[in-house]
């Protein structure tokens, strides 16, 4: 099963009880992405603002009480930087795999289907 879902209409996937976050269109670099996540997912003050810190916080999220956390993407953040995009997708895949073994929580990662081919090309995951 893929780490990602592809759906244009997020309301078809989102449930009322979800902690749902829509990653905004047009995030241009990793620092903008880290700042967005820190605010939107209420990261602890110790969040270091780097890929390892993002990975660590996305694997935890114990401060969020909802069972299901949904990350909705209108595009792939870090536009124009395929290396950063690939790193971001790799972090998401690893976090998604880690969450599958946690019965108390579920992480759903959703992309607009217009970006499916690009996600697959950038991602190291087998499809």
LUMNU-840989 format. One line per 4 residues: number of its first residue (from 1); their letters; for each residue x, y, z of C-alpha. Coordinates in pm, whole numbers. Each point is the difference from the previous one (the first is absolute). Last residue first. Layout:
# residues N
NUM) A) X:Y:Z ~ ...
END
This chain:
# residues 127
127) XXXX) 492:179:-654 ~ 343:-47:163 ~ 95:295:218 ~ 293:221:-100
123) XXXX) -235:288:-71 ~ 80:267:-254 ~ -151:-181:-299 ~ -302:-119:200
119) XXXX) -69:348:132 ~ 34:144:-352 ~ -238:-258:-143 ~ -254:59:277
115) XXXX) 12:381:-16 ~ -332:54:-181 ~ -143:-253:247 ~ -1:265:278
111) XXXX) 200:-152:281 ~ -110:-169:322 ~ 199:-122:297 ~ -201:-178:264
107) XXXX) 161:-64:340 ~ -184:-230:239 ~ 19:-11:376 ~ -76:-226:294
103) XXXX) 68:-328:-181 ~ 360:105:-77 ~ 168:-245:-243 ~ -110:192:-309
99) XXXX) 149:318:150 ~ 358:-106:-77 ~ -81:-66:-364 ~ -160:342:-34
95) XXXX) 300:163:164 ~ 238:-171:-242 ~ -210:98:-301 ~ -36:361:121
91) XXXX) 375:40:58 ~ 70:-141:-348 ~ -252:242:-149 ~ 178:293:164
87) XXXX) 342:-121:-118 ~ -132:-41:-355 ~ -145:353:7 ~ 326:138:138
83) XXXX) 195:-167:-283 ~ -260:105:-260 ~ 38:370:86 ~ -229:209:-220
79) XXXX) -296:-16:235 ~ 99:-88:355 ~ -347:-137:81 ~ -174:-245:-234
75) XXXX) -344:127:-101 ~ -349:32:152 ~ 115:-218:290 ~ -229:-128:276
71) XXXX) 152:-135:321 ~ -250:-199:205 ~ 46:-90:365 ~ -225:-273:134
67) XXXX) -39:-90:365 ~ -57:356:117 ~ 180:104:320 ~ 298:174:-155
63) XXXX) 285:35:253 ~ 118:-352:-86 ~ 99:125:-347 ~ 293:-247:4
59) XXXX) 120:-117:-340 ~ -76:340:-153 ~ 211:165:271 ~ 304:-220:-59
55) XXXX) -16:25:-379 ~ -34:378:15 ~ 296:13:240 ~ 210:-213:-234
51) XXXX) -94:217:-298 ~ 86:328:173 ~ -177:266:207 ~ 121:-116:341
47) XXXX) -333:-58:174 ~ 80:55:371 ~ -296:236:37 ~ -242:-288:-53
43) XXXX) -177:-26:-335 ~ -357:132:-10 ~ -82:-181:-324 ~ -87:316:-193
39) XXXX) 266:223:159 ~ 303:-227:-19 ~ -123:-139:-333 ~ -12:344:-162
35) XXXX) 340:101:134 ~ 154:-326:-127 ~ -151:50:-345 ~ 120:362:-24
31) XXXX) 346:-118:101 ~ -18:-284:-253 ~ -63:224:-297 ~ -266:134:-236
27) XXXX) -331:-81:163 ~ -236:77:-288 ~ -327:-168:93 ~ -70:-23:370
23) XXXX) 34:-322:198 ~ -355:-75:104 ~ -11:-133:354 ~ -267:-227:139
19) XXXX) -23:-120:359 ~ -276:-239:-88 ~ -330:-23:193 ~ -208:135:-285
15) XXXX) 142:-249:-249 ~ 206:100:-300 ~ 21:-242:-290 ~ -282:111:-229
11) XXXX) 39:357:131 ~ 349:5:-151 ~ -144:16:-350 ~ 299:-44:-231
7) XXXX) 104:-334:143 ~ 331:-184:-10 ~ 92:-205:306 ~ 356:-43:115
3) XXX) 201:-258:194 ~ -94:-253:-266 ~ -130:-343:91
END
